[in-house]
């Protein structure tokens, strides 16, 4: 009897394992458990134990339990410590996120409406350039803002002359250059393309008949937008607002570029400086956890708003025949305004980065030269490594090479993992384990980049994994997991579109699994699979917040860029930024031409 | 009262011509069906009359008002054309209740609240949807959604009602039911209906006049029975009628003004028409409706190929040499396969088509 039972169990196991989807599910369950869930536990642990730098303040040995970090950060009244280090930065971040939401959704949503619903000319051009700010590194708009508005009246920018002053002589006040206003604006503009892609997608898929039915019933244009279009896109709108909010609140790069006068500490810049202070690391972990909780709450809210009953997916046979709103007399002014704003934030920054790197004296356009690209003089002692001209600088080139290598490996890892997870999720639809796996694969999306960095920082501080500290391997793991959600989302979407029969037809003919993947499934969904590789590559290439806590000075290009920027060598930081954007745009363009893949295909929310 | 006139209306999508030089007069209180295979331009035509699509060329008049004229640059918005439009997918607003959906159009007309309420109640009673007043469209079945859509469209009492395949998303039984209700509605509402469909039975059953289109070109515009009995060309003859008309290749030779010697199905026959026969009679296609093929006796000898009983009537396919002849027999019969089956062709509604052009050149009898 017992033997019979054991053979049956064995046979069950054997048949379970013979299905590739099962093996993949189990494999990734284990991988994601160790790379996503366990590090979160070490993060929580790190917020309640004593670290080596903190022994003197706490008076307990390293590793012993303490609530000191939480208590001090949240409630210490002495010198208003907790207000200054936590509550005020938090308030700043929330305000900044709210305003940037309004800017992003207002700007992106308006352009999305014009492009999908009106007869505005130049749609193709507009929709191409409009996503540029999102492709560029997140600090690019901030950098451009500084290039444009910096002026000789402001000490914090070393009194350098910006574009506006040199062309018009106008000097803006300091609050327009550093602090709350520019941070919120730059984040808003950076995320406007994101809002545009999400809202535009809904508008494009929305059944045009719904609006036409209202037109026929004599509703005015304005009333249609107010009573029909807006309520229907509302779930997508809310979802966009929440995603932009959660990204903005934890944004690190923009406030770190536009807070040179120190007047506007945010929760993420505070976290960075807590981590950099040996006696306050524990508090850094506390901030990371709080930021993480923020994001999770926001994403739960998002799920609530986009739940089945609230989202209006409309399927129609004849939506292709969208009748466009005629702008009539308003056509020229509307077009002009939208074109000017879009070009200003999509193309002018590129020009400005190139130009700034060529000016020997900032703002003085008579001093254009290749000095900062070619000089072999040491320009500044404070930066890490070499500070020669960009083209001769071994630190820059080594970092660029490492960044490229890192991005390629990260893209390969997360792209392939994403496809496999998508495959398992589609084949094992309804299975609980498969749902766990795809939820875990999406989880890194919820974690703010800096908190995620902090998670792995705490892992690297454990004795077992100390070999990871400062290594490229650590960056690869962090990047591969952090960018997995994009890839697994696009992988799952494209797998869901394929009916199981396509694979089954090959299965019946005895084609092995790997061949089915390579010869049948991959070619059919080539474009969206490649998007799943492209997006992690681009994101990784321009990423700073995720790596800033983990990378050693001079290790990757974005870290080097920040080093030059904070030390006032703006010509070189502009030049590096220009290089990064060119590489990203070039890769995106080539991939798009060769395979038809593009990043907007991979963005699904 | 409105009379709709289309003059030289053309619509191009880039290089693709969707509707080509269409001329059409829709009289007041007509029930017109725009009929044709998918992609023939019927929906585009409807949307152009409604103002949802802008024609490339031409002129459209509704009543005394020119609503579109490409030369004078007139293009009146759909809101001002005083029309109703019923969409194929109903296009009910998902975020509004049934009541709000129906009331929306009346609010736009700035009716007083009391009157709106009365009218909505009246419409809901008429379409038997009172109990769904507070529900959202996603909580209704297809047929119920359809009724709400009709109520919404009719509430403001439009003088012209446009319908774009409104029944195609319903199941077969419900479709038949709604069909008769729509025809009744046409009588009750006293307005002009323009109806798009690809279902020829639906078109036959509903319309006072059928406008049959193919590949962007108007083929025939006549009452249903005229289209059925006197199709102008092979396409119309083939498209209308179920089972389809028999088309038999033949050669001919002119015998006089009204008669042609015809060689078909291996026999020499005479085709007689009461009117003068014009055109080239050497290469012909003879069109015979299945109900004109009488089985059991006659001078043609065929073999039963297959029998398809449907209860009330039975379709029998008979093989005659290389040709296949379809016949419809009233009642249920079941012939065994390969049975020898003599048949005759009895009617003075046999149609002669010119083979090269596909045009009808005569209607008459064979002997």
HADDOCK unambig.tbl for C-alpha pairs under 7 A between the chains (distance, minus, plus):
assign (segid A and resid 209 and name CA) (segid B and resid 91 and name CA) 5.63 0.50 0.50
assign (segid A and resid 210 and name CA) (segid B and resid 91 and name CA) 4.90 0.50 0.50
assign (segid A and resid 210 and name CA) (segid B and resid 92 and name CA) 6.69 0.50 0.50
assign (segid A and resid 210 and name CA) (segid B and resid 93 and name CA) 6.33 0.50 0.50
assign (segid A and resid 213 and name CA) (segid B and resid 85 and name CA) 6.96 0.50 0.50
assign (segid A and resid 213 and name CA) (segid B and resid 91 and name CA) 6.80 0.50 0.50
assign (segid A and resid 215 and name CA) (segid B and resid 78 and name CA) 6.45 0.50 0.50
assign (segid A and resid 215 and name CA) (segid B and resid 79 and name CA) 5.55 0.50 0.50
assign (segid A and resid 216 and name CA) (segid B and resid 78 and name CA) 5.35 0.50 0.50
assign (segid A and resid 216 and name CA) (segid B and resid 79 and name CA) 4.84 0.50 0.50
assign (segid A and resid 216 and name CA) (segid B and resid 83 and name CA) 6.81 0.50 0.50
assign (segid A and resid 216 and name CA) (segid B and resid 84 and name CA) 6.47 0.50 0.50
assign (segid A and resid 216 and name CA) (segid B and resid 85 and name CA) 6.81 0.50 0.50
assign (segid A and resid 217 and name CA) (segid B and resid 79 and name CA) 6.24 0.50 0.50
assign (segid A and resid 217 and name CA) (segid B and resid 105 and name CA) 4.71 0.50 0.50
assign (segid A and resid 218 and name CA) (segid B and resid 79 and name CA) 4.29 0.50 0.50
assign (segid A and resid 218 and name CA) (segid B and resid 105 and name CA) 6.64 0.50 0.50
assign (segid A and resid 218 and name CA) (segid B and resid 108 and name CA) 5.92 0.50 0.50
assign (segid A and resid 219 and name CA) (segid B and resid 108 and name CA) 5.50 0.50 0.50
assign (segid A and resid 231 and name CA) (segid B and resid 95 and name CA) 6.87 0.50 0.50
assign (segid A and resid 232 and name CA) (segid B and resid 95 and name CA) 6.85 0.50 0.50
assign (segid A and resid 312 and name CA) (segid B and resid 94 and name CA) 6.60 0.50 0.50
assign (segid A and resid 316 and name CA) (segid B and resid 89 and name CA) 6.30 0.50 0.50
assign (segid A and resid 323 and name CA) (segid B and resid 52 and name CA) 6.40 0.50 0.50
assign (segid A and resid 323 and name CA) (segid B and resid 53 and name CA) 6.36 0.50 0.50
